[in-house]
Amino acid sequence: MKCKLIFFSLLLCLAISAKQVDNGEALFNSKQYLKARGVYENLLKQRPKDASYNYKYARCCYELKDYETAIVHFELVGAKLFPMRDLYLGELYFNTYRFDQSVLAYQAYMSTLKPDDSRIPEYKQKIKQAETGAKMLNKVEDIAIVDSVLVGKNEFLKYYKFSNELGSLHQELLKITARRTVDKIKYTTQRQDRVYYSDSIQGQMDIFTSYRLLDGWSAPTPVSSEINSSANENYPFLLLDGVTVYFASDGEKSLGGYDLFISRFNPETDSFLTPENIGFPFNSPANDYMMVIDEQHHLGWFATDRNQVAGKVMIYTFVPNETKNIVRSDDKNYIRNLAMLKTYRKATDVSVRTDSVIQKQSQKDDNRIEFVVNDSIVYTNINQFKSPEGLKLWQEMHKLSLEDKILRTKLTDLRTQYSNVVTEKEKSEIAPKILELEVKIREEQKQISLKTIQIRNAELKSIQNLK
């Protein structure tokens, strides 16, 4: 009797297990990777070394962008049983900055292909990019981050808070095809006598320049054959020295997507020098672009869509180094985290500089505002303030309003991130940031309300004294 019970129990377990396998397979094939991962996670508890379960679990983690877990389980699978394993590992190693391992994985996968396979050039290019990444990982620059803000890509330039002493940047959305829209960026020098801008030639983006004449502008010309290539070049910015240009390119020297490059004009040859990839942590396998350097205030900005949902970009404000400061460490994980900007040095003592930049940015030439003093008096220009105290308070309030707008955008983006992440660990990392921002916004709102009352009182008092 006891033997029969054991036998029937085994049959029941096998039936349940088979049902789980079928359920996992169905979920996997219908691309319900989150649910499928849960099924394979339970199956692995029963058979931790099962190659098929590990492979399917790794695939689910890969699709859900849980790269570290995917790597662990792909590595438990034999390449002979699952030759695609090495292809996935090549990409995963690349995305986690294990570039040497990425090269080996892609080479291993290529060895399984026929010599005339049409995909070989594509994988050779991936190997070349991984080799570039490995070299760049030896020269990670140590930078100090001032701030970061997540914004919509279609209006990201609004969050570059630099003074007009650097010139100006203008963003225009250019529709290339029904499904492809790109940024058309124009940089104008502070003297407004020269422009560098990107434009499309038969669907390819290049950088052009033009300068002011007595009766108009010169005909646009390509900036340089050294800068423009068969790939896309975009997002130009010229330093105040008039010879150093930053731009983005997705060409052969890029890790993938747009990378940031620097070049300098050589007057002896009347051309630009060969551009250099500025490396980590500014660049990544994603899109990195629009480098702006304010040498006077020792501040810089760049944008990246690494680890972001479509349509969103992170703008980093940082302190540029006068000379490149390379990180020296034997800790590979530490170097990788620095390169990915998962770890960075927080800048200190920059509040005066950022305040100055914000103030200059807010002081537009026409000085237009809208401030309600009372039911019958509305100021539309800062020159209408009657008291120095009222004007000073308004400037303080306006600065708080600008900061409040940035914080609210950041809060909205964090809430979007929170709703899109999959794991509880990721949610637990984002939740405290949301709570912290909510507290900051409430405090700033109190200060704005208080300043508004103080401004009105100061102005009404001055108006009364003038009567």
C-alpha positions in Angstrom: 0.0 0.0 0.0 2.8 2.4 0.9 4.6 1.7 -2.3 1.4 2.5 -4.3 1.1 5.8 -2.5 4.7 6.7 -3.4 4.2 5.6 -7.0 1.0 7.7 -7.4 2.7 10.7 -5.7 5.5 10.4 -8.2 3.1 10.3 -11.1 1.3 13.3 -9.7 4.5 15.3 -9.4 5.5 14.4 -12.9 2.1 15.4 -14.2 2.3 18.8 -12.4 5.9 19.3 -13.6 4.9 18.5 -17.2 2.0 20.9 -16.9 4.4 23.6 -15.6 6.8 23.0 -18.5 3.9 23.3 -21.1 2.7 26.4 -19.3 6.2 28.0 -19.3 6.6 27.1 -23.0 3.3 28.6 -24.0 4.0 31.8 -22.0 7.5 32.0 -23.5 6.3 31.5 -27.1 3.6 34.2 -26.6 6.3 36.6 -25.3 4.8 36.9 -21.9 8.4 36.8 -20.4 7.6 38.1 -16.9 5.1 35.3 -16.3 7.3 32.7 -18.1 10.2 33.7 -15.9 8.2 32.9 -12.8 7.3 29.4 -14.2 11.0 28.6 -15.0 12.1 30.0 -11.7 9.9 27.4 -10.0 11.1 24.6 -12.3 14.7 25.5 -11.6 14.1 25.0 -7.8 13.2 21.4 -8.7 16.0 20.9 -11.2 18.7 23.6 -10.8 21.0 22.1 -13.4 18.5 21.5 -16.2 20.0 23.1 -19.3 16.6 23.8 -21.0 15.2 25.5 -17.9 18.3 27.6 -17.4 18.3 28.7 -21.1 14.7 29.6 -21.1 15.0 31.4 -17.8 18.1 33.3 -19.1 16.1 34.2 -22.2 13.3 35.7 -20.1 15.8 37.7 -18.1 17.4 38.9 -21.3 14.1 40.1 -22.7 13.2 41.8 -19.4 16.7 43.5 -19.4 17.8 41.8 -16.2 21.2 41.3 -17.8 23.2 40.2 -14.8 20.8 37.3 -14.0 20.7 36.4 -17.7 24.5 36.1 -17.8 24.6 33.8 -14.8 22.1 31.3 -16.3 23.4 31.5 -19.9 26.8 30.5 -18.5 25.3 27.4 -17.0 24.2 26.2 -20.4 26.4 24.3 -22.9 27.0 26.0 -26.2 26.6 22.7 -28.1 23.0 22.3 -26.9 22.2 26.0 -27.4 24.6 27.6 -29.9 22.6 30.9 -29.7 23.8 31.2 -26.1 27.1 32.7 -27.3 25.3 35.3 -29.4 23.2 36.4 -26.4 26.2 36.4 -24.2 28.1 38.5 -26.7 25.5 41.2 -26.4 25.0 40.8 -22.6 28.8 41.1 -21.9 28.9 44.1 -24.2 26.0 45.9 -22.4 27.5 45.2 -19.0 31.0 46.4 -20.2 32.7 43.0 -20.1 34.1 43.8 -23.5 36.9 41.2 -23.6 34.4 38.5 -22.9 32.0 39.9 -25.5 34.7 39.5 -28.1 35.2 35.8 -27.2 31.5 35.1 -27.1 30.9 36.6 -30.6 33.9 34.8 -32.0 32.6 31.5 -30.5 29.2 32.1 -32.1 30.8 33.0 -35.5 32.7 29.7 -35.5 29.3 27.9 -35.7 28.3 29.8 -38.9 29.1 28.8 -42.5 31.9 30.9 -44.1 29.4 32.5 -46.6 26.8 33.4 -43.9 25.5 36.9 -44.7 25.5 37.8 -41.0 29.3 37.5 -40.5 30.0 41.2 -41.4 27.5 42.3 -38.8 29.2 40.2 -36.1 32.6 41.4 -37.2 31.4 44.9 -36.6 30.1 43.9 -33.1 33.5 42.5 -32.3 35.2 45.7 -33.5 32.9 47.7 -31.2 33.7 45.4 -28.3 37.4 45.8 -28.9 36.9 49.6 -29.0 35.1 49.3 -25.7 37.9 47.3 -24.1 40.4 50.0 -25.0 38.2 52.8 -23.7 37.7 50.9 -20.4 41.4 51.4 -19.7 40.9 55.2 -19.9 37.8 56.0 -17.9 37.7 59.6 -16.9 37.0 60.6 -13.3 34.4 63.4 -13.4 32.3 65.1 -10.7 28.5 65.1 -11.4 26.6 68.1 -10.3 23.1 66.9 -11.1 21.0 64.8 -13.5 17.5 65.3 -14.8 15.3 63.0 -16.9 13.4 64.8 -19.6 11.5 64.4 -22.8 13.8 64.1 -25.8 11.8 66.4 -28.0 12.5 69.4 -25.7 15.7 68.4 -24.0 17.6 71.6 -24.8 15.3 73.6 -22.5 17.1 72.0 -19.6 20.6 73.2 -20.7 21.0 76.1 -18.3 24.0 77.9 -19.7 24.4 81.6 -20.2 24.1 83.3 -23.7 27.8 84.1 -23.4 28.4 80.6 -24.9 26.1 81.3 -27.8 22.8 79.6 -28.4 21.4 76.2 -29.4 18.1 75.6 -31.3 16.4 72.2 -31.7 14.1 71.4 -34.6 12.4 68.1 -35.3 13.1 66.9 -38.8 10.9 64.1 -40.3 13.1 61.9 -42.5 10.6 59.1 -43.1 7.1 58.3 -41.9 8.7 56.4 -38.9 11.9 58.3 -38.4 12.2 61.8 -36.9 15.6 63.3 -36.0 17.0 66.3 -34.3 18.2 69.2 -36.4 20.5 71.2 -34.1 21.8 74.7 -34.8 24.5 76.3 -32.7 25.0 80.1 -33.1 28.0 81.9 -31.7 27.6 84.5 -29.1 28.4 87.3 -31.6 25.9 85.7 -34.0 28.4 85.8 -36.8 28.7 82.0 -37.4 26.4 79.0 -37.2 27.1 75.2 -37.1 24.1 73.1 -37.8 23.0 69.6 -38.7 20.9 68.7 -41.7 19.8 65.7 -43.7 21.3 64.8 -47.1 19.3 61.9 -48.5 18.4 60.7 -45.1 21.9 61.0 -43.6 22.8 63.7 -41.1 25.8 65.8 -41.5 27.2 69.1 -40.0 27.3 72.3 -42.0 28.6 75.8 -41.3 27.9 79.3 -42.5 29.1 82.8 -41.5 27.6 86.2 -41.6 28.4 88.6 -44.5 27.6 92.3 -44.9 24.5 91.5 -46.8 23.4 88.1 -45.4 24.9 84.7 -44.8 27.5 82.7 -46.8 26.3 79.6 -48.6 26.3 76.5 -46.3 29.3 74.3 -46.6 30.1 70.9 -45.0 32.1 71.6 -41.8 34.9 69.1 -42.7 35.5 65.8 -44.4 37.3 64.8 -41.2 34.1 65.3 -39.2 31.4 64.3 -41.7 31.5 60.6 -42.6 29.3 58.0 -44.3 27.5 57.7 -41.0 25.4 60.3 -39.1 26.9 63.4 -37.5 24.8 65.7 -35.4 24.7 67.9 -32.2 27.5 70.4 -32.9 28.8 72.8 -30.2 31.8 75.2 -30.6 33.9 76.2 -27.6 34.6 79.9 -27.0 38.1 79.4 -28.3 36.6 79.2 -31.7 38.6 76.1 -32.7 37.3 73.2 -30.6 34.1 71.5 -31.7 32.1 68.7 -30.0 29.7 66.6 -31.9 28.0 63.2 -32.0 28.5 60.5 -34.5 27.2 56.9 -34.9 30.1 55.9 -37.2 32.7 53.1 -37.0 34.4 54.6 -33.9 31.2 54.7 -32.0 30.2 52.0 -29.4 26.7 51.9 -30.9 24.3 54.7 -31.5 25.6 58.2 -31.1 28.9 58.8 -29.3 30.5 62.1 -28.4 33.6 63.2 -30.3 35.9 66.2 -30.1 38.0 67.8 -32.9 40.0 71.0 -33.3 40.6 73.3 -36.2 44.2 73.4 -37.5 44.8 76.8 -39.1 48.0 75.5 -40.7 46.2 73.0 -42.8 42.9 74.9 -42.8 41.0 71.8 -41.7 39.9 69.9 -38.6 42.0 67.3 -36.9 40.9 63.7 -36.8 38.1 63.5 -34.3 38.6 61.6 -31.0 36.0 59.6 -29.2 35.9 61.2 -25.7 35.4 57.8 -24.1 33.8 56.8 -20.8 31.8 57.7 -18.8 30.4 60.2 -21.4 29.7 57.5 -24.0 27.9 54.2 -23.9 26.4 51.5 -26.2 23.3 53.8 -26.3 23.0 57.3 -27.7 25.1 60.0 -26.1 25.1 63.5 -27.5 25.0 67.3 -27.2 28.1 68.1 -25.2 28.2 71.7 -24.0 31.2 73.1 -22.0 31.0 76.4 -20.1 34.7 77.0 -19.3 34.0 80.3 -17.5 31.7 78.7 -14.9 33.5 75.3 -15.1 30.3 73.4 -15.9 29.3 71.0 -18.7 26.2 69.2 -19.9 25.6 66.1 -22.0 22.5 64.0 -22.8 22.2 60.2 -22.9 19.3 57.7 -23.4 21.1 54.8 -21.7 18.8 52.8 -19.6 15.8 55.0 -20.5 12.4 54.3 -22.1 11.8 55.5 -25.6 11.4 59.3 -25.9 13.3 60.1 -22.6 16.9 61.3 -22.1 19.0 61.9 -19.0 20.8 65.2 -18.9 23.9 65.3 -16.7 25.5 68.4 -15.4 29.2 67.9 -14.5 32.4 69.7 -13.7 34.8 69.4 -16.6 38.4 68.6 -15.9 41.1 71.0 -17.1 43.2 67.9 -18.0 41.9 64.4 -18.4 41.9 62.6 -15.1 42.1 58.8 -15.7 40.8 56.5 -12.9 43.4 54.0 -11.7 42.1 50.9 -10.0 42.5 47.1 -10.1 38.8 46.7 -9.2 37.2 45.8 -12.5 33.7 46.1 -11.2 34.4 49.6 -9.8 35.8 50.7 -13.2 32.8 49.3 -15.0 30.4 51.0 -12.7 32.2 54.3 -13.2 32.2 53.9 -16.9 28.4 53.2 -16.8 27.8 56.1 -14.4 26.3 53.8 -11.9 29.0 55.2 -9.5 30.3 58.7 -9.7 31.9 61.4 -7.6 29.4 64.0 -6.4 30.4 67.6 -7.1 30.7 70.0 -4.2 30.9 73.8 -3.9 29.2 74.5 -7.3 26.0 76.2 -6.1 27.4 79.7 -6.7 28.3 78.7 -10.3 24.9 77.0 -11.0 23.0 79.9 -9.4 24.9 82.4 -11.7 24.1 80.3 -14.8 20.4 80.0 -13.9 20.1 83.7 -13.2 21.7 84.7 -16.5 19.5 82.1 -18.3 16.4 83.7 -16.8 17.3 87.2 -17.7 15.9 87.5 -21.2 16.5 90.6 -23.2 12.9 91.6 -23.2 12.5 91.0 -19.4 8.9 89.8 -19.9 7.1 88.4 -16.9 3.6 88.0 -15.5 3.1 88.8 -11.8 -0.2 89.7 -10.2 0.2 92.4 -7.5 -3.5 92.7 -6.8 -6.8 92.6 -8.7 -6.1 95.7 -10.7 -2.2 95.6 -11.1 -0.4 93.0 -13.1 3.3 93.4 -13.9 4.4 92.2 -17.4 8.0 93.5 -17.3 10.6 93.4 -14.5 11.2 97.1 -15.0 7.7 97.8 -13.5 8.8 96.9 -10.0 8.6 99.9 -7.8 10.9 98.8 -4.9 14.4 97.2 -5.0 13.2 94.8 -2.3 10.2 93.6 -4.4 12.5 93.0 -7.5 15.0 91.1 -5.4 12.2 89.0 -3.9 10.8 88.3 -7.3 14.2 87.2 -8.7 14.4 84.8 -5.7 10.9 83.5 -6.3 11.5 83.1 -10.0 14.6 81.1 -9.4 12.6 78.8 -7.0 9.9 78.5 -9.7 12.5 77.3 -12.3 13.9 74.8 -9.8 10.4 73.7 -9.0 9.6 73.0 -12.6 12.8 70.9 -13.0 12.0 69.0 -9.8 8.4 68.3 -11.0 9.7 67.0 -14.4 12.1 64.8 -12.5 9.3 63.5 -10.3 7.1 62.7 -13.2 9.9 60.8 -14.9 10.7 58.9 -11.7 7.1 57.9 -11.3 7.1 56.7 -15.0 10.3 54.7 -14.3 8.7 53.2 -11.1 5.6 52.0 -13.1 7.8 50.5 -15.8 10.4 48.6 -13.8 9.9 44.9 -13.2 11.8 43.8 -10.1 11.0 44.8 -6.5 14.7 45.7 -6.1 14.4 48.3 -8.8 11.2 49.7 -7.2 12.8 49.9 -3.8 15.7 51.9 -5.3 13.4 54.4 -7.0 10.7 54.8 -4.2 12.9 56.7 -1.8 13.9 59.1 -4.6 10.3 59.8 -5.3 9.5 60.5 -1.6 12.5 62.8 -1.3 11.5 64.8 -4.4 7.9 65.1 -3.1 9.2 66.6 0.2 11.5 69.0 -1.7 8.6 70.2 -4.0 6.3 70.8 -1.0 9.0 72.8 0.7 9.7 74.8 -2.4 6.0 75.5 -2.9 5.8 76.9 0.7 8.8 79.2 -0.1 7.2 80.3 -3.4 3.9 81.2 -1.7 5.7 83.1 1.1 7.9 85.0 -1.4 4.8 85.9 -3.4 3.1 87.4 -0.4 6.3 89.3 0.5 6.6 90.7 -3.0 3.0 91.9 -3.0 3.4 93.6 0.4 6.7 95.3 -0.7 5.2 96.6 -4.0 1.9 97.8 -2.5 3.8 99.6 0.2 6.0 101.3 -2.5 3.0 102.2 -4.6 1.2 103.7 -1.6 4.3 105.8 -0.7 4.5 107.2 -4.3 0.9 108.6 -4.1 
